[in-house]
Amino acid sequence: MELKLDLLFYKEKVVKYLTRKEAWTHGFLRYNLFKKMIKHITKLNNNYELRVLFLFLVEEGVFLKKKTNVRSYLYYYVNPSTPKITPRNTTITFD
């Protein structure tokens, strides 16, 4: 089975839609809810293609993944307009 998806095209559509809807305000959500939104945005019906696209978005950093106490995960849509801050370690020594 060959998969012919333009992942970058779909990524752009999904990010635009979720940003317009301010999806980060909902906090951590289950995969099923994001799958329904992505299905609506992209008009894809194949669950395998939806899962491939969603995993691509997770790898690209569009979603954060958090493990729950059971065998499942919750996902958070990252606001693309927030600045990327990298923490720095600073060591201060006194003589």
C-alpha positions in Angstrom: 0.0 0.0 0.0 1.5 3.2 -1.1 0.7 6.4 0.8 0.5 9.5 -1.3 0.0 12.4 1.1 1.4 15.9 0.8 2.2 16.2 4.5 3.5 19.8 4.4 0.4 21.0 2.5 -1.9 19.3 5.1 0.3 20.6 7.9 -0.2 24.2 6.7 -4.0 23.7 6.5 -4.3 22.2 9.9 -2.1 24.8 11.6 -4.1 27.7 10.0 -7.4 26.2 11.1 -6.3 25.3 14.7 -4.7 28.7 15.1 -7.8 30.5 13.9 -9.9 28.4 16.3 -7.4 29.1 19.1 -7.2 25.3 19.9 -4.5 25.9 22.6 -7.1 27.4 24.9 -8.7 23.9 25.3 -5.6 22.4 27.0 -4.7 18.8 26.6 -7.2 16.7 24.5 -7.4 13.1 23.4 -6.2 12.0 20.0 -9.8 11.2 18.9 -10.9 14.9 19.2 -7.9 16.1 17.1 -8.6 13.3 14.6 -12.1 14.5 14.1 -10.9 18.1 13.6 -8.1 17.0 11.1 -10.6 14.8 9.3 -12.9 17.9 8.9 -10.0 20.1 7.8 -8.4 17.8 5.3 -11.4 15.8 4.1 -9.4 12.6 4.5 -11.4 9.5 5.4 -8.8 6.9 5.8 -7.9 6.4 9.5 -4.3 5.2 8.6 -3.7 8.4 6.6 -5.1 10.5 9.4 -2.8 8.8 11.9 0.3 9.2 9.7 -0.5 12.9 9.4 -1.1 13.3 13.1 2.2 11.6 14.0 3.9 13.8 11.5 2.5 16.9 13.2 3.6 15.6 16.6 7.2 15.1 15.2 7.1 18.6 13.8 6.3 20.0 17.2 2.7 21.2 16.4 1.4 19.1 19.3 2.9 18.3 22.7 2.4 14.8 24.0 1.7 13.9 27.6 1.3 10.4 29.0 -1.6 9.8 31.4 -1.7 7.4 34.3 -3.2 4.7 32.0 -1.9 3.5 28.7 -2.9 6.6 26.7 -1.7 10.1 25.8 -3.1 13.5 25.7 -2.1 16.1 23.2 -1.8 19.9 23.3 -1.8 22.2 20.3 1.1 24.6 20.7 0.3 28.2 20.0 2.6 29.1 17.0 2.8 32.7 17.9 4.4 32.1 21.3 8.2 32.8 21.3 10.5 29.9 21.4 12.5 30.3 24.6 15.5 28.1 25.2 16.6 27.8 28.9 20.2 28.6 29.6 22.2 27.5 32.6 24.2 30.2 34.3 26.7 29.4 37.0 27.7 32.2 39.4 30.7 31.8 41.6 31.7 34.0 44.5 35.3 34.4 45.6 
